[in-house]
């Protein structure tokens, strides 16, 4: 059966060679909430970071909710964390809001709350306040290998944010940063072929898709990308 009330729209597309990868499929109302919350946090001068969740036992590529961590609780600049970030290059010494570290107690509270509603954490996300929506070297170092994908929202132009999920395949051998690192340019795009951009598809009513298209500056391409959903 074709559901003509529920439509799909691709809001971030990848090169043709990557089309065999599973897209991330998100409810339009979730995408709208995510954009509004991330934009509000950015407007207050903070970095957004948090996790997407899916129904327990469901597809990890079909998030149903998002949880934002408190940006005022970012542990990036406590002494040993700050030293580790500053060891990643000039950019991280110049910008003390480049990077994030989740407060341990807050993470535990979110994990418990997610479990209580029958969901599971499937992917992290974070915002870029100045950088493009790439997956950078430091994003790679800090990505938890337990998760298969990671979403970046770029807000350097708040009027036209950009959302891009990435498929990430890595081991714990590449996990973490340290004050003993002597890196430069860790804000630059990661070059390994074990990180690939994914399509992001949103599903919802036409009015919701129009809102998303407007928020992302996609007015002219939106209707070309809309199709009915098989149900």
Backbone as a ProteinNet text record, in pm:
[ID]
protein_1_A
[PRIMARY]
XXXXXXXXXXXXXXXXXXXXXXXXXXXXXXXXXXXXXXXXXXXXXXXXXXXXXXXXXXXXXXXXXXXXXXXXXXXXXXXXXXXXXXXXXXXXXXXXXXXXXXXXXXXXXXXXXXXXXXXXXXXXXXXXXXXXXXXXXXXXXXXXXXXXXXXXXXXXXXXXXXXXXXXXXXXXXXXXXXXXXXXXXXXXXXXXXXXXXXXXXXXXXXXXXXXXXXXXXXXXXXXXXXXXXXX
[TERTIARY]
85	0	88.6	51	125	54.6	128.5	74.4	108.8	9.4	33.2	37	-2.3	6.7	148.4	217.3	355.5	447.6	534.7	628.3	770.4	863.5	1005.1	1078.9	1182.8	1266.9	1411.4	1501.2	1643.8	1698	1755.2	1805.7	1957.9	2024.6	2169.8	2201.6	2258.7	2286	2434.9	2468.2	2607.3	2640.8	2770.4	2808.1	2747	2726.3	2659.6	2727.3	2857.3	2930.4	2901.7	2839.3	2810	2665.2	2587.7	2444.7	2409.8	2507	2474.9	2463.6	2512.7	2503.8	2361.6	2324.4	2192.8	2177	2071.3	2049.8	1999.5	2016.1	1950.8	1813.1	1707.8	1569.6	1509.6	1468.5	1428.4	1288.5	1202.8	1073.4	1093.7	1009.9	1023.8	1012.1	921	902.6	1029.4	1101	1226.1	1332.7	1340.2	1437.8	1413.3	1286.6	1253.2	1291.1	1259.2	1295.4	1446.9	1518	1664.3	1721.1	1673.8	1722.8	1694.8	1573.7	1537.1	1620.7	1639.4	1714.5	1861.8	1920.3	2061.4	2083.3	1989	2000.7	1988.5	1899	1882.2	2008	2067.3	2190	2302.6	2313.4	2415.3	2396.6	2271.6	2243.4	2286.3	2293.4	2338	2488.8	2557.5	2703.2	2763	2684	2732.2	2734.1	2807.1	2812.8	2706.3	2638.7	2540	2606.1	2565	2609.6	2511	2499.1	2403.8	2394.9	2279.7	2263.9	2125.7	2119.1	1992.3	1960	1830.5	1787.1	1688.3	1679.3	1583	1509.3	1399.3	1326.6	1417.1	1414.4	1495.2	1458.7	1558.1	1534.2	1505	1493.8	1466.3	1594.8	1580.8	1696.8	1775.3	1907.4	1991.4	1991.9	1944.8	1942.4	1806.3	1718.2	1587.3	1567	1629.1	1612.8	1469.4	1426.5	1291.7	1293.8	1409.8	1418.3	1562.2	1579.8	1712.6	1722.6	1839.4	1866.6	1985.9	1964.7	2072.4	2134.2	2266.2	2333.3	2339.7	2349.5	2352.7	2484.1	2480.3	2605.8	2684.6	2615.7	2686.3	2764.2	2740.8	2812.1	2926.1	2962.2	3071.4	3201.2	3264.1	3386.8	3513.2	3498.6	3611.2	3726	3694.3	3797.2	3842.7	3804.7	3870.1	4015.3	4110.1	4252.2	4304	4281.4	4342.2	4275.2	4145.3	4078	4124.7	4137.6	4183.5	4321	4410.4	4545.6	4540.2	4450.1	4437.1	4386.3	4290.3	4239.1	4344.1	4415	4513.8	4630	4647.7	4751.9	4710.7	4587.9	4539.1	4566.2	4624	4661.8	4623.8	4669.5	4650.8	4503.7	4419.2	4276.6	4217.2	4258	4201.1	4260.7	4373.5	4427.2	4362.5	4318.1	4256.2	4108.9	4041.9	3897.7	3867.8	3834.3	3810.8	3672.8	3591.4	3463.4	3471.7	3591.2	3610.4	3629.5	3524.6	3529.6	3433.8	3407.8	3316.9	3353.1	3323.7	3336.4	3212	3139.2	3013.6	3041.2	2963	2970.3	2925.7	3004	2976.7	2842.6	2806.7	2678.6	2561.7	2577	2468.9	2451.2	2562.5	2555.1	2483.3	2515.8	2450.7	2300.9	2262.6	2120.6	2046	2107.9	2044.9	2032.4	2136.4	2131.2	2016.9	1999.4	1891.5	1755	1740.5	1613.3	1576	1673.8	1649.7	1599.8	1664.6	1622.8	1483	1447.3	1316	1202	1226.7	1121.4	1132.5	1212	1220.4	1299.6	1395.9	1479.3	1625.2	1707.6	1850.9	1925.2	2040.6	2121.8	2184.5	2170.3	2221.7	2329.3	2338.5	2438.8	2458.4	2581.5	2605.4	2591.3	2579.5	2581.7	2654.2	2699.5	2752.9	2744.3	2757.3	2750.5	2890.7	2903.3	3022.3	2980.4	3046.7	3011.9	3080.8	3196.9	3271.5	3311.2	3330.5	3377.4	3263.3	3295	3191.2	3139.7	3035.6	2976.5	3055.2	3187.2	3269.8	3289.2	3344.9	3383.5	3534.7	3576.7	3716.7	3800.9	3932.3	4023.3	3987.1	3961	3930.5	3794.9	3701.6	3574.3	3598.6	3691.1	3724.6	3788.8	3885.3	3951.8	3853.5	3754.5	3663.8	3536.6	3513.5	3393.6	3406.1	3302	3299.1	3275.1	3368.3	3352.8	3229.8	3166.7	3044.9	2932.6	2937.2	2830.4	2873.1	2779.2	2809	2797.5	2727.7	2715.6	2717.1	2738.6	2757.9	2703.9	2631.8	2573.7	2638.5	2669.3	2724.7	2624.5	2595.6	2513.3	2601.5	2610	2692.8	2606.6	2648.4	2571.7	2654.8	2760.8	2843.1	2764.1	2664.9	2566.5	2431.9	2392.7	2271.4	2144.9	2141.3	2020.6	2001.1	2110.1	2101.7	2190.1	2145.1	2222.7	2232.5	2331.9	2352.8	2365.7	2296.7	2302.2	2366.8	2463.1	2526.1	2560.2	2496.6	2539	2654.8	2734.4	2849.5	2850	2882.4	2907.5	3052.6	3076.6	3211.7	3246.7	3356.6	3405	3543.7	3556.5	3686.3	3695.6	3815	3838.5	3873.6	3879.5	3915.4	4063.1	4142.5	4283.6	4297.5	4195.4	4199.5	4113.1	4079.6	3983	4053.8	4024.5	4071.2	4181.4	4198.4	4305.5	4378.8	4500.3	4583.1	4668.5	4704.2	4788.4	4926.4	4966	5097.5	5094.7	4976.1	4966.5	5037.8	5095.7	5159.1	5101	4971.6	4901.9	4881.4	4858.2	4823.7	4717.6	4614.2	4510.8	4408	4383.1	4286.2	4143	4121.3	3987.7	3961.5	4064.4	4048.8	3976.5	3917.6	3840.4	3925.2	3869	3934.2	3937.6	4052.9	4072.7	4058.2	4040	4030.9	3903.2	3911.3	3792.3	3699.1	3729.3	3641	3539.5	3535.2	3431.6	3367.4	3233.7	3163.4	3036	3001.6	2875.2	2757	2647.6	2524.7	2413.4	2319.4	2196.7	2120.6	2060.2	1964.6	1828.3	1734.5	1598.9	1503.4	1416	1314.4	1177.7	1092.9	957.7	855	750.3	643.1	543	453.4	354.8	421.7	359	417.1	445.3	356.9	378.4	504.9	532.3	653.2	777.7	769.9	883.7	911.2	805.2	822.8	895.2	862.5	930.1	1078.9	1110.7	1250.5	1324	1259.7	1321.3	1350.6	1256.6	1275.5	1391.5	1395.6	1500.8	1639.3	1647.1	1775.5	1806.9	1718.5	1741.5	1726.3	1629.2	1610.6	1480.7	1429.3	1298.9	1290.7	1396.7	1386.6	1411.8	1479.9	1508.1	1414	1341.3	1263.7	1162.4	1081.4	973.2	1026.4	1146	1205.4	1246.4	1268.2	1318.5	1207.7	1086	976.3	917.4	889.4	823	731.4	624	535.9	605.8	561.6	621.3	536.2	602.1	531.5	499	374.4	335.5	259.7
-119.2	0	124.1	225.9	350.5	452.9	510.3	612.3	749.4	816.3	944.4	1059.9	1034.6	1138.2	1149.9	1035.8	1036.5	1039	1137.5	1155.3	1144	1124.9	1122.3	1232.1	1287.6	1387.1	1363.2	1361.9	1349.8	1488.2	1504.8	1636.7	1643.8	1530.7	1531	1411.8	1437.8	1334.8	1305.9	1184.4	1141.2	1106.2	1095.9	1058.5	925.7	909.7	789.9	661.5	661.8	541.6	491.3	575.2	536.6	494.8	487.6	464	326.3	233.3	101.8	102.9	208.8	217.6	247.8	194.7	218.7	366.9	433.1	573	581	696.8	726.3	781.4	722.7	763.9	817.8	943.5	1014.1	1074.5	1064.8	1133.4	1284.2	1347	1490.7	1570.2	1530	1604.7	1598.3	1485.3	1472.6	1562.8	1564	1649	1796.5	1837.4	1975.8	2011.5	1922.5	1945.9	1955.8	1866.2	1866.7	1999.1	2043.4	2167.7	2287.4	2293.5	2407	2411.5	2294.5	2290.9	2322.4	2263	2288.5	2435.8	2494.6	2635.2	2726.2	2692.1	2772.5	2768.1	2650.7	2637.5	2716.5	2708.3	2783.8	2934	2980.1	3122.8	3174.8	3085.1	3123.1	3106.2	3073	3067.4	2935.3	2827.4	2697.7	2595.2	2489.7	2375.1	2274.1	2215.9	2110.3	1973.6	1884.7	1746	1659.5	1533.6	1444.4	1313.8	1248.5	1115.9	1101.3	1019.4	975.7	837.5	810.3	680.2	616.7	485	408.6	313.2	259	159.3	38.8	-14.7	-132.3	-245.5	-303.3	-410	-361.1	-229.1	-172.8	-143.2	-84.5	-50.4	63.7	51.4	158.2	279.4	261.5	371.8	441.2	408.8	473.5	535	648.2	711.9	760.2	756.8	802.6	918.4	946.1	1055.2	1104.7	1222.2	1280.9	1336.2	1322.6	1371.1	1464.9	1589.5	1688.5	1690	1688.6	1707.1	1856.9	1889.5	2029.3	2092.7	2189.8	2248.1	2321.4	2361.6	2429.2	2331.7	2201.7	2097.8	2036.4	2098.2	2049.5	2046.7	1930.5	1913.7	1930.1	1990.6	2008.1	2085.9	2184.1	2275	2250.8	2136.7	2104.1	2068.3	2091	2093	1978.8	1851.6	1744.5	1728.4	1760.7	1756	1870.9	1989	2104.3	2077.4	2019.1	1988.5	1890.7	1792.5	1694.5	1760.1	1851.2	1919.5	2013.1	2085.1	2178.7	2107.8	1979.1	1899.1	1857	1894.8	1857.1	1964.2	2077.1	2176.9	2318.9	2412.1	2555.7	2592.5	2533.7	2565.8	2542.6	2437.7	2400.5	2482.2	2546	2640.6	2778.1	2807.3	2937	2940.7	2824.8	2819.5	2721.7	2775.3	2685.6	2622	2653.7	2584.3	2480.2	2452.2	2348.6	2215.3	2133.8	2003.7	1996.8	1874.9	1855	1724.9	1722.7	1602.2	1594.7	1486.6	1470.7	1449.4	1516.1	1493	1350	1276.3	1135.1	1110.5	1192.8	1174.6	1200.7	1302.2	1332.6	1218.8	1162.6	1050.4	932.4	902.3	791.9	817	939.2	971.5	955.5	997.8	984	836.8	758.4	615.8	548.3	582.8	524.3	567.7	695.6	747	685.4	668.5	606.6	463.4	388.7	250.9	241.7	338.1	335.2	353.3	415.9	435.3	332	226.1	117.3	149.3	239	276.5	243.4	260.2	237.8	345.7	385.3	485.8	423.1	490.9	433.8	518.8	647.4	731.8	861.7	913.3	1046.1	1153.5	1277.2	1391.2	1506.5	1600.9	1726.1	1833.1	1958	2069.5	2121.6	2181.7	2259.1	2405.5	2485.2	2627.3	2710.1	2665.7	2739.5	2652	2525.3	2434.3	2387.3	2343.9	2287	2155.1	2096.4	1972.9	1848.8	1853	1736.1	1651.9	1534.2	1449.9	1465.9	1540.2	1579.9	1471.2	1493.6	1399.7	1383	1494.4	1482.7	1417.7	1439.4	1367.9	1217.6	1178.5	1036	983.9	1056.8	1011.9	995.2	1085	1086.3	1005	956.5	875.7	741.1	706.5	577.5	465.6	369.7	262.7	175.5	186.6	108.8	148.4	271.2	323.4	323.4	284.9	271.4	401.2	500.5	626.8	744.5	860.7	983.4	1098.3	1190.8	1300.8	1432.8	1513.7	1647.2	1749.2	1852.6	1963.9	2087.7	2150.6	2269.2	2393	2483.3	2604	2730.5	2721.7	2841.4	2948.7	2908.5	3002	2963.9	3026.1	2983.2	2987.5	3070.9	3081.7	2959.9	2890.4	2770.5	2660.3	2597.2	2486.8	2369.9	2286.2	2167.2	2046.7	1937.5	1814.1	1704.9	1631.6	1522.6	1405.7	1290.6	1170.7	1101.1	1028.2	955.4	812.6	718.6	581.3	574.1	519	516.8	375	324.1	188.9	203.1	179.1	195.6	102.1	88.2	3.2	90.9	31.6	105.9	144.8	88.9	128.2	274	327.9	466.4	559	518	591.4	678.5	809	898.4	994.5	1098.5	1195.7	1209.6	1267.3	1274.4	1400.4	1449.7	1569.1	1547	1421	1390.7	1392.9	1406.5	1414.7	1540.6	1531.5	1648	1663.5	1689.5	1695.5	1841.2	1859.5	1989.2	1968.1	2053.8	2044.8	1937	1901.7	1794.9	1835	1962	2006.6	1978.3	1933.6	1907.9	1775.1	1759.2	1636.8	1510.5	1410.5	1279.2	1217.2	1159.2	1112.4	961.2	885.7	740.6	696	582.2	531.7	454	449.1	383.8	481.4	601.6	698.8	744.7	729.7	766.9	843.1	947.7	1018	929.1	947.7	872.7	967.8	915	989.4	1006.8	1124.1	1146.1	1169.2	1081.1	1087.8	1121.1	1219.8	1251.9	1210.6	1165.7	1120	1202.5	1243	1315.4	1371.2	1454.3	1519.4	1630.2	1665.2	1764.1	1896.1	1936.2	2062.3	2056.5	1939	1923.2	1926.8	1860.7	1860.5	2000.5	2077	2215	2298.2	2274.4	2345	2312.5	2183.4	2142.2	2201.6	2196.4	2252.2	2400.2	2472.4	2614.8	2638.6	2560.9	2577.5	2548.9	2457	2417.4	2488.2	2577.7	2646.7	2556.8	2463.1	2365.2	2388	2509.3	2533.4	2482.1	2498.5	2466.6	2320.2	2251.3	2109.5	2016.6	2069.5	1981.7	1897.6	1960.2	1884.8	1785	1810	1713.4	1585.9	1597	1484	1410.7	1460.5	1401.8	1280.5	1175.8	1060.2	997.8	928.4	862.7	745	711.6	603	477.4	366.7	237.7	195.9	157.4	117.7	-14.9
0	0	0	-76.5	-80.3	6.4	100.5	189.2	129.4	71.9	7.3	107.3	233.5	334.9	387.9	402	447.3	326.4	323.2	212.7	264.1	171.9	206	130.5	194.8	130.6	172.4	77	105.6	137.1	255	293.4	293.6	283.8	262	173.7	57.7	-40.4	-48.9	-88.5	-96.4	-240.9	-273.8	-410.1	-452.4	-581.4	-633.5	-589.2	-575.3	-538.3	-398.7	-314.9	-176.7	-156.7	-265.2	-252.4	-196.7	-194.8	-141.2	11	76.5	221.9	266	382.3	440.6	475.3	428.8	469	612.8	672.2	799.2	766.1	823.9	797.2	926.9	924	1045.3	1029.1	1130.7	1123.5	1108.2	1028.1	1004.1	1133.3	1219.8	1344.8	1431.1	1425.4	1499.5	1438.4	1306.3	1238.6	1270.5	1269.3	1301.3	1444.9	1538.5	1678.7	1692.8	1626.5	1633.9	1581.9	1465.5	1406.9	1497.4	1551.3	1635.8	1763.9	1825.7	1950.8	1927	1822.5	1791.1	1757.1	1683	1645.5	1767.2	1860.1	1981	2067.4	2080.9	2159.5	2094.5	1962.1	1889.4	1910.1	1906	1921.3	2058.7	2157.1	2291.3	2309	2199.3	2203.3	2247.1	2237.5	2282.3	2169.3	2191.9	2101.4	2141.1	2042.8	2069	2060	2145.9	2137.4	2214.2	2172.1	2235	2160.1	2170	2109.2	2047.5	1943.5	1885.8	1940.9	1955.9	2006.9	1910.1	1917.2	1837.3	1929.7	1879	1957.4	1980.5	2101.3	2132.6	2037.2	1972.3	1876.7	1736.7	1718.6	1586.9	1510.9	1394	1312.1	1374.6	1376.9	1430.6	1338.2	1214.5	1118.2	1112.5	1207.2	1214.4	1353.2	1379.5	1510.7	1531.2	1656.1	1690.5	1789.3	1848.7	1946.2	1952.8	2012.4	2028.9	2170.4	2228	2363	2356	2396.1	2401	2540.2	2544.6	2672.4	2703	2829.3	2872.8	2828	2734.7	2685.7	2793.5	2901.7	3010.6	3097.7	3076.5	3152	3070.5	2959.1	2874.7	2955.4	2964.7	3043.6	2959.1	2842.6	2751.1	2815.6	2900.7	2950	3093.1	3152.7	3278.9	3244.9	3335.5	3298.5	3212.2	3249.8	3170.7	3034.6	3026	2895.5	2806.4	2863.5	2785.8	2726.4	2805.7	2756.5	2640.2	2647.5	2539.5	2412	2424.7	2305.7	2246.9	2330.6	2279.2	2211.6	2242.1	2175.6	2034.6	1992.6	1859.6	1754	1794.1	1695.1	1732.5	1650.5	1674.1	1688.4	1605	1606.9	1744.9	1812.1	1941.7	2055.4	2030.6	2127.6	2110.6	1988.6	1961.6	2000.7	1997.9	2023.8	2136.7	2252.4	2366.1	2363.3	2259.8	2243.3	2132.2	2084.3	1982	2052.4	2048.6	2115.1	2231.9	2275.1	2387.7	2458.3	2586.5	2668.9	2755.9	2745	2818.8	2967.1	3050.4	3193.8	3224.5	3300.4	3327.2	3394.1	3491.6	3561.3	3466.9	3382.3	3288.7	3188.9	3141.2	3048.6	3112.2	3236.6	3306.4	3320.7	3354.4	3368.4	3236.3	3127	2995.9	2958.7	2981.2	2949.5	3024.7	3151.2	3231.4	3178.6	3147.2	3098.5	2964	2877.1	2746.5	2764.4	2853.3	2878.4	2936.1	3019.1	3083	2983.9	2870	2769.4	2657.3	2679.7	2583.3	2458.6	2471.5	2357.9	2386.6	2283.8	2297.5	2220.6	2268.9	2200.5	2076.5	1961.6	1836.2	1770	1804.7	1739.1	1815.5	1817.6	1873.7	1765.4	1809.7	1717.7	1785.3	1704.5	1757.8	1651	1691.9	1597.8	1568.1	1450.6	1413.3	1411.1	1493.2	1501.3	1392.6	1347.3	1244.9	1126.6	1148.3	1045.1	955	832.8	744.8	801.6	741.9	796.2	757.3	783.1	752.9	878.7	859	972.4	984.6	1085.6	1097.2	1163	1161.3	1227.3	1374.5	1442.9	1585.9	1608.2	1515.2	1524.9	1519.4	1433.7	1421.4	1550.2	1603.2	1725.6	1840.6	1847.9	1962.7	1941.4	1818.6	1794.3	1864.6	1940.7	2010.8	1909.3	1896.6	1796.8	1816.7	1931.5	1956.6	1860.6	1810.5	1724.7	1578.5	1490.1	1347.9	1269.9	1325.5	1253.2	1349.3	1291.6	1368.9	1283.5	1344.7	1268.7	1307.9	1206.5	1226.5	1173.4	1252.8	1205.7	1203	1086.7	1068	1084.8	1175.7	1204.4	1184.1	1104.2	1084	1009.4	930.2	875	935.7	1046.7	1118.4	1033.8	931.2	848.2	759.8	729.2	645	703.4	811	869.1	771.5	793.4	711	802.3	766.2	844.4	760.5	819.6	745.9	838.6	819.1	893.7	822.3	899.3	846.2	900	813.2	854	899.7	1019.2	1076.5	1118.1	1063.6	1095.5	1154.6	1285.2	1350.6	1470.3	1522.3	1638.7	1758.4	1874.8	1994.4	1993.9	1903.3	1892.5	1850.6	1782.3	1733.7	1818.4	1938.4	2020.3	2123.2	2119.1	2223.6	2182.2	2263.6	2245.5	2377.9	2372.5	2492.9	2488.6	2606	2614.1	2554.4	2538	2479.4	2326.1	2266.3	2120	2070.8	1953	1891.6	1751.5	1746.1	1618.7	1575.7	1446.7	1391.1	1284.6	1285	1183.1	1205.7	1330.1	1357.2	1325.2	1293.5	1251.6	1104.1	1030.5	887.4	863.1	743.8	715.4	724.8	789.2	797.4	657.6	620.8	483.5	465	570.8	557.3	489.1	417.6	348	440.1	568.3	665.4	725.5	672.8	706.8	576.5	567	443.9	478.5	402.5	426	390.3	461.7	438.5	394.9	314.8	288.7	419.6	435.6	543.8	479.2	510.6	455.8	569.6	547.5	648.2	594.8	685.9	651.6	727.9	658.7	726.6	628.4	679.2	594.1	512.3	402.2	312.6	384.1	474.9	547.3	632.2	692	772.3	684.4	569.5	478	425.3	403	358.3	464.7	592.6	701.4	703.7	686.6	687.3	567.5	451.2	330.7	349	409.6	433.4	529.9	638.3	739	682.7	586.4	529.6	397.9	354.9	229.5	108.7	114.3	7	-69.9	-69.9	-132.4	-274.7	-352.3	-494.5	-525	-434.6	-460.7	-386.4	-288.3	-199.9	-276.1	-359	-422.3	-525	-577.1	-669.3	-595.9	-463.9	-387.2	-311.3	-319.2	-242.2	-315.2	-240.6	-298.8	-194	-233.3	-137.1	-69.8	50	126.9	112.5	89.1	85.6	227.7	251.8	387.3	381.7
[MASK]
+++++++++++++++++++++++++++++++++++++++++++++++++++++++++++++++++++++++++++++++++++++++++++++++++++++++++++++++++++++++++++++++++++++++++++++++++++++++++++++++++++++++++++++++++++++++++++++++++++++++++++++++++++++++++++++++++++++++

